[in-house]
Amino acid sequence: MQTEAYREANDMGAQGINTCPNCHALMPNELRFCRACGCRLGEGVEEYTETVRFDSSAQATARSARAAKTASTVPPKTAPTGIKDWGAMKPMTMGLGGWKMARSCSRRVPKWMVWVFLPIIAISIMGGMSSRSNRSRGRAAVAAGGPDSYIGAEYKTAPQGVAQGVFVRDVKPAGSAADKAGLLGGDIITSFDGKPVKSDNELSNLLSNTPIGKTVDVTFNRDGETKTVKLVTVSEDENDNLREAFENSPQGFLGVEDNFQRVQVPGMNIYGVQLKKVYKNQPAYMAGLQDGDIVIEFNGTPIRTTEEFNDRIDRAAPNSTVKVVIMRGTDRKEIMVKMGIDD
């Protein structure tokens, strides 16, 4: 049933025209529901009747009357102080995601905010690219990397004024790759596997990139003479096994204090190791070695560094007899020494 309020609001009922009390849309009296908003108008099945066209003059008269009545009863709306007007609302529209409410205007972002967020976005993008690049480089290093090759020698960058290359301090353990190739302490390596080397870092990098078991050419300088030898690189495990075997084997004993010094031999273009203290009643003393003697050869091996001299003493078999070549002043002497055992 239509309510009394509805009948009063619907002052055009006599003309066969109803006004929806909810949205004020005009429609025929026969409809039970408003076709615009769905508001219930009355009872019956007349809403299923065909569409009735209005007389345009009657519709205009109804609209004018409704407007006059509304203006006399409703005060004008004003926006509250301090609140921004976001504009009138547009009708509901149908989108892909369902019904949505549209605005007649949209809030614009201040231009200064663009310049704030633009660098942040750029940095984020570049950071992501950098991270991917670093990860790529890391994966490449793992793929290309492998166990380092070893030669069995201690080395350092050659001192300035001596030569440009890598200075070999000593070669150990016995049987190492460098030992088999004939390298000795005092040699200056200038080329490895066809590539020039000027520092210990360069040689270490070359060893890291050289496959284990590869035969390489090593060019070095010894006593002013350039030589080239073949060297077969070994693994770290193999080198450690040789070192452990040497340390567990009997080692020789000479009987000299190990504070000797590397010196250049007077009148010669070579270096040797000068003895500072020869202990009495020990193998060196019994054989005739003296304080101040410069050792230039030990058991057939040229001696050019203190590290190499110590290593060659350890290698000498206990109770064996070795030849020691020394310079005493300007005299060159060969002395046979029976080695003791290092307890």
Backbone torsions as a table, in degrees:
resi	resn	phi	psi	omega
1	MET	NA	142.3	178.4
2	GLN	-80.7	136.6	-178.6
3	THR	-76.7	163.8	179.2
4	GLU	-66.5	-37.8	178.2
5	ALA	-62.0	-38.2	178.9
6	TYR	-64.6	-40.6	-179.6
7	ARG	-65.7	-38.2	178.8
8	GLU	-67.3	-41.0	178.9
9	ALA	-68.7	-26.4	-176.0
10	ASN	-95.8	70.1	-174.6
11	ASP	-75.8	3.0	-179.8
12	MET	-110.5	17.4	-178.4
13	GLY	-59.1	-33.3	-178.4
14	ALA	-65.7	-25.3	-179.2
15	GLN	-88.6	3.3	-178.8
16	GLY	80.6	17.6	-177.8
17	ILE	-124.3	132.3	176.1
18	ASN	-105.5	155.0	171.8
19	THR	-118.9	124.2	-179.4
20	CYS	-62.6	126.8	179.7
21	PRO	-68.9	-13.5	-177.8
22	ASN	-93.7	-53.1	-176.7
23	CYS	-112.3	-1.8	177.2
24	HIS	62.9	26.9	176.0
25	ALA	-80.0	146.6	179.4
26	LEU	-89.9	138.6	-180.0
27	MET	-161.2	164.2	-179.1
28	PRO	-62.9	154.0	178.7
29	ASN	-63.0	-26.3	-172.7
30	GLU	-68.9	-16.4	-174.5
31	LEU	-79.7	141.0	177.9
32	ARG	-92.5	-27.4	178.8
33	PHE	-126.0	144.2	177.2
34	CYS	-67.9	128.9	179.7
35	ARG	-73.6	-15.4	-178.8
36	ALA	-88.0	-46.0	-175.2
37	CYS	-121.9	-9.2	178.1
38	GLY	86.7	7.6	-178.8
39	CYS	-65.1	139.6	-178.8
40	ARG	-71.8	129.7	-176.5
41	LEU	-109.5	-35.6	-177.8
42	GLY	-176.5	-165.9	-178.1
43	GLU	-106.3	155.5	175.0
44	GLY	123.1	177.2	-177.1
45	VAL	-111.8	16.2	-175.0
46	GLU	-68.7	-15.4	-177.8
47	GLU	-66.9	-10.1	178.9
48	TYR	-90.1	4.2	179.8
49	THR	-75.3	167.0	-178.0
50	GLU	-69.1	159.9	-178.0
51	THR	-64.7	134.9	179.4
52	VAL	-107.6	127.8	180.0
53	ARG	-85.7	138.0	-178.1
54	PHE	-87.4	155.6	169.2
55	ASP	-78.6	123.8	-173.7
56	SER	-60.3	-31.9	-178.8
57	SER	-70.9	-39.2	178.1
58	ALA	-65.6	-40.5	180.0
59	GLN	-63.1	-40.7	-179.7
60	ALA	-66.6	-40.4	179.9
61	THR	-63.3	-40.9	179.3
62	ALA	-65.5	-41.1	-178.8
63	ARG	-63.4	-41.7	-179.6
64	SER	-65.4	-41.7	-179.8
65	ALA	-64.2	-42.6	-179.6
66	ARG	-65.1	-37.4	180.0
67	ALA	-67.1	-40.5	-180.0
68	ALA	-65.9	-40.2	179.5
69	LYS	-65.5	-41.1	-179.7
70	THR	-66.9	-40.9	-177.9
71	ALA	-65.3	-31.5	-177.6
72	SER	-79.8	-17.1	-175.2
73	THR	-112.5	-25.8	-174.2
74	VAL	-107.5	123.5	177.8
75	PRO	-71.8	154.0	-179.7
76	PRO	-66.3	143.7	-179.8
77	LYS	-84.0	140.6	175.8
78	THR	-130.0	147.0	-178.9
79	ALA	-76.5	136.4	177.7
80	PRO	-58.5	147.5	179.8
81	THR	-63.9	134.1	177.3
82	GLY	86.6	-2.9	-179.8
83	ILE	-108.8	129.4	-178.8
84	LYS	-76.7	142.3	177.7
85	ASP	-85.5	118.6	-178.0
86	TRP	-91.7	6.2	176.3
87	GLY	93.4	165.5	-179.9
88	ALA	-72.9	155.3	-179.8
89	MET	-87.4	136.6	174.0
90	LYS	-80.9	161.3	177.1
91	PRO	-60.7	161.7	176.7
92	MET	-68.8	137.9	-179.2
93	THR	-124.1	156.8	-178.1
94	MET	-98.2	121.6	178.0
95	GLY	-116.1	-175.8	-179.2
96	LEU	-64.7	-32.1	-178.2
97	GLY	-90.3	6.6	-178.6
98	GLY	113.9	-163.1	-178.9
99	TRP	-71.6	141.0	178.6
100	LYS	-145.4	152.3	179.8
101	MET	-98.5	128.8	-179.1
102	ALA	-106.8	149.3	177.2
103	ARG	-102.0	149.9	177.9
104	SER	-77.0	-13.7	176.5
105	CYS	-145.5	158.0	-179.5
106	SER	-123.1	152.0	-178.6
107	ARG	-76.8	126.7	-179.0
108	ARG	-90.8	138.2	179.2
109	VAL	-79.3	130.9	178.4
110	PRO	-57.7	144.7	-176.8
111	LYS	-63.4	-32.5	-176.8
112	TRP	-66.1	-25.9	179.3
113	MET	-68.9	-28.5	177.7
114	VAL	-62.1	-43.1	-178.8
115	TRP	-72.8	-19.1	175.7
116	VAL	-77.5	-45.3	-174.4
117	PHE	-84.5	-22.4	-178.6
118	LEU	-60.2	-47.9	178.0
119	PRO	-63.7	-35.5	-179.9
120	ILE	-63.2	-43.7	178.8
121	ILE	-63.8	-42.2	-179.3
122	ALA	-63.3	-42.7	179.8
123	ILE	-64.1	-40.0	179.5
124	SER	-62.4	-42.6	179.5
125	ILE	-64.6	-45.1	-179.3
126	MET	-66.1	-36.7	177.8
127	GLY	-63.6	-40.1	177.7
128	GLY	-64.3	-41.3	178.2
129	MET	-64.0	-40.6	179.6
130	SER	-63.7	-40.6	180.0
131	SER	-63.9	-43.1	178.4
132	ARG	-64.0	-38.3	179.3
133	SER	-64.5	-42.2	179.1
134	ASN	-65.1	-40.2	179.0
135	ARG	-64.7	-38.7	178.9
136	SER	-63.3	-43.9	179.1
137	ARG	-64.1	-38.5	178.8
138	GLY	-62.7	-42.7	178.8
139	ARG	-65.4	-37.3	179.0
140	ALA	-66.0	-39.0	-179.5
141	ALA	-65.5	-40.1	179.4
142	VAL	-66.3	-40.0	-178.5
143	ALA	-68.4	-38.1	-175.9
144	ALA	-87.4	-23.8	-175.3
145	GLY	-76.4	167.5	178.5
146	GLY	-171.2	-175.8	178.4
147	PRO	-60.0	139.9	178.9
148	ASP	-72.2	149.9	173.1
149	SER	-85.8	150.8	180.0
150	TYR	-124.9	150.6	176.9
151	ILE	-118.6	-12.4	178.9
152	GLY	75.5	54.4	178.4
153	ALA	-154.4	145.4	172.9
154	GLU	-97.7	133.2	-174.6
155	TYR	-145.5	165.3	177.5
156	LYS	-153.7	166.1	177.2
157	THR	-62.7	133.3	-178.3
158	ALA	-61.1	138.3	178.9
159	PRO	-60.4	148.8	178.2
160	GLN	-63.4	141.1	179.7
161	GLY	90.6	-13.2	178.8
162	VAL	-91.3	-63.2	178.1
163	ALA	-170.1	164.9	178.3
164	GLN	-100.0	113.9	-177.9
165	GLY	161.6	-154.8	-178.0
166	VAL	-115.4	122.6	-176.5
167	PHE	-87.6	124.4	178.7
168	VAL	-86.4	120.9	179.7
169	ARG	-79.8	-47.1	174.7
170	ASP	-162.3	166.0	-179.3
171	VAL	-117.9	116.0	177.9
172	LYS	-161.5	156.8	3.8
173	PRO	-79.4	175.2	176.5
174	ALA	-60.7	135.0	-179.6
175	GLY	87.4	5.4	178.6
176	SER	-70.1	172.5	-178.9
177	ALA	-60.2	-44.6	179.8
178	ALA	-66.7	-36.4	179.1
179	ASP	-64.9	-44.3	178.7
180	LYS	-64.8	-32.6	-179.3
181	ALA	-76.7	-15.5	178.7
182	GLY	96.5	10.9	176.3
183	LEU	-71.8	151.5	-178.6
184	LEU	-138.3	160.5	173.3
185	GLY	-61.4	134.5	-176.3
186	GLY	104.2	-18.8	176.1
187	ASP	-68.4	148.3	177.8
188	ILE	-118.2	108.7	-178.9
189	ILE	-76.9	127.3	-179.7
190	THR	-112.8	-15.7	-179.3
191	SER	-152.6	140.7	179.1
192	PHE	-135.2	120.1	-179.8
193	ASP	56.2	38.8	177.2
194	GLY	81.5	3.6	-178.9
195	LYS	-115.3	131.7	-179.7
196	PRO	-67.7	144.3	177.1
197	VAL	-125.8	135.1	-179.0
198	LYS	-121.5	-9.4	-178.2
199	SER	-148.9	164.2	178.7
200	ASP	-66.0	-31.3	177.6
201	ASN	-64.7	-40.4	178.7
202	GLU	-63.5	-42.3	179.3
203	LEU	-66.5	-40.4	178.5
204	SER	-62.9	-40.8	178.3
205	ASN	-64.6	-39.2	178.2
206	LEU	-64.7	-40.3	178.4
207	LEU	-64.7	-36.7	179.2
208	SER	-64.8	-29.7	-177.5
209	ASN	-99.3	5.8	180.0
210	THR	-100.8	126.7	179.5
211	PRO	-61.8	146.6	176.4
212	ILE	-66.9	135.0	179.9
213	GLY	88.7	3.5	179.9
214	LYS	-81.6	140.5	176.1
215	THR	-90.6	124.6	-176.7
216	VAL	-128.1	156.5	173.9
217	ASP	-89.7	131.5	177.3
218	VAL	-120.6	119.0	178.5
219	THR	-103.2	133.4	-177.0
220	PHE	-146.1	167.9	178.7
221	ASN	-116.9	130.3	178.2
222	ARG	-133.8	118.7	178.8
223	ASP	54.9	37.7	177.5
224	GLY	84.0	0.8	-179.2
225	GLU	-112.0	133.9	179.7
226	THR	-89.7	132.7	-179.8
227	LYS	-135.3	157.7	176.5
228	THR	-132.9	132.6	-179.9
229	VAL	-129.9	164.1	175.0
230	LYS	-95.4	134.9	-179.5
231	LEU	-133.6	135.0	178.0
232	VAL	-107.5	116.8	-177.1
233	THR	-68.4	154.2	-179.9
234	VAL	-128.1	169.5	178.5
235	SER	-84.1	166.3	177.9
236	GLU	-63.9	-40.3	179.7
237	ASP	-61.9	-43.5	179.8
238	GLU	-63.8	-41.6	179.1
239	ASN	-65.1	-40.6	179.0
240	ASP	-66.7	-37.1	178.5
241	ASN	-63.9	-40.4	177.6
242	LEU	-64.5	-40.6	180.0
243	ARG	-64.6	-44.6	-179.5
244	GLU	-64.2	-40.9	179.2
245	ALA	-63.7	-38.5	179.7
246	PHE	-67.8	-42.4	-178.3
247	GLU	-66.8	-26.0	180.0
248	ASN	-90.6	-1.6	179.9
249	SER	-95.0	158.1	177.0
250	PRO	-60.8	139.1	-177.3
251	GLN	-122.1	152.1	-176.1
252	GLY	-77.3	163.8	-179.2
253	PHE	-137.6	128.0	-177.1
254	LEU	-104.4	-35.6	179.5
255	GLY	90.7	40.3	175.0
256	VAL	-128.7	149.2	178.1
257	GLU	-71.6	137.5	-173.2
258	ASP	-86.5	30.9	173.8
259	ASN	-99.1	24.8	180.0
260	PHE	-65.9	168.1	-168.9
261	GLN	-132.1	141.9	175.9
262	ARG	-81.6	124.3	-178.1
263	VAL	-137.5	158.0	174.3
264	GLN	-83.6	136.7	-178.8
265	VAL	-72.6	127.2	179.8
266	PRO	-57.8	131.2	177.4
267	GLY	77.1	5.5	-178.5
268	MET	-134.3	155.3	-179.5
269	ASN	-94.4	42.3	179.2
270	ILE	-136.6	165.6	176.0
271	TYR	-110.7	158.1	175.7
272	GLY	-146.3	-176.4	-179.5
273	VAL	-116.2	120.8	-177.1
274	GLN	-92.3	129.9	179.2
275	LEU	-79.0	133.8	178.2
276	LYS	-98.0	-38.1	-176.1
277	LYS	-142.7	121.4	175.2
278	VAL	-108.7	119.8	-176.5
279	TYR	-74.6	137.4	179.3
280	LYS	-68.3	147.8	176.6
281	ASN	61.1	26.6	175.6
282	GLN	-115.3	166.8	-173.8
283	PRO	-50.1	-45.2	-178.3
284	ALA	-64.6	-44.7	-179.2
285	TYR	-64.6	-43.3	-178.6
286	MET	-63.4	-30.3	-178.9
287	ALA	-82.6	-17.0	177.2
288	GLY	113.5	7.8	176.1
289	LEU	-72.1	148.8	-175.3
290	GLN	-131.7	161.0	175.0
291	ASP	-60.8	137.5	178.5
292	GLY	93.1	-12.4	176.8
293	ASP	-63.3	142.9	178.0
294	ILE	-106.3	113.8	179.8
295	VAL	-81.6	124.6	178.6
296	ILE	-115.1	-11.4	178.6
297	GLU	-154.5	139.9	179.1
298	PHE	-138.0	117.8	178.9
299	ASN	52.6	39.5	176.1
300	GLY	86.8	2.1	-178.9
301	THR	-110.3	127.1	175.6
302	PRO	-59.6	136.0	180.0
303	ILE	-111.2	116.7	-178.1
304	ARG	-125.4	-11.8	178.6
305	THR	-136.5	155.6	178.8
306	THR	-66.6	-36.3	179.3
307	GLU	-64.0	-41.0	179.7
308	GLU	-67.3	-37.3	179.0
309	PHE	-63.0	-47.4	177.9
310	ASN	-59.0	-43.1	-178.6
311	ASP	-64.7	-38.6	-178.6
312	ARG	-71.8	-31.1	175.0
313	ILE	-64.6	-44.5	179.4
314	ASP	-63.4	-34.9	-177.7
315	ARG	-71.7	-26.2	-176.8
316	ALA	-62.9	132.3	-179.1
317	ALA	-68.7	135.3	177.0
318	PRO	-57.0	141.4	179.0
319	ASN	70.6	3.3	175.5
320	SER	-85.4	159.8	179.2
321	THR	-106.1	125.6	-178.3
322	VAL	-121.0	154.0	177.4
323	LYS	-96.7	128.6	178.7
324	VAL	-116.1	120.7	179.0
325	VAL	-99.5	126.6	-177.6
326	ILE	-129.3	162.2	169.5
327	MET	-113.8	121.1	177.2
328	ARG	-116.2	99.4	-169.5
329	GLY	68.9	-120.6	177.5
330	THR	-102.6	2.6	-178.3
331	ASP	-92.7	136.4	175.6
332	ARG	-99.7	125.7	-177.2
333	LYS	-128.7	147.8	174.3
334	GLU	-115.4	123.6	-175.6
335	ILE	-124.7	130.4	179.3
336	MET	-92.4	127.1	-176.4
337	VAL	-123.1	130.1	173.3
338	LYS	-89.3	118.7	-173.6
339	MET	-74.5	147.4	171.4
340	GLY	-93.8	-168.3	179.7
341	ILE	-117.8	135.4	-179.6
342	ASP	-88.0	107.3	-177.8
343	ASP	-72.5	NA	NA
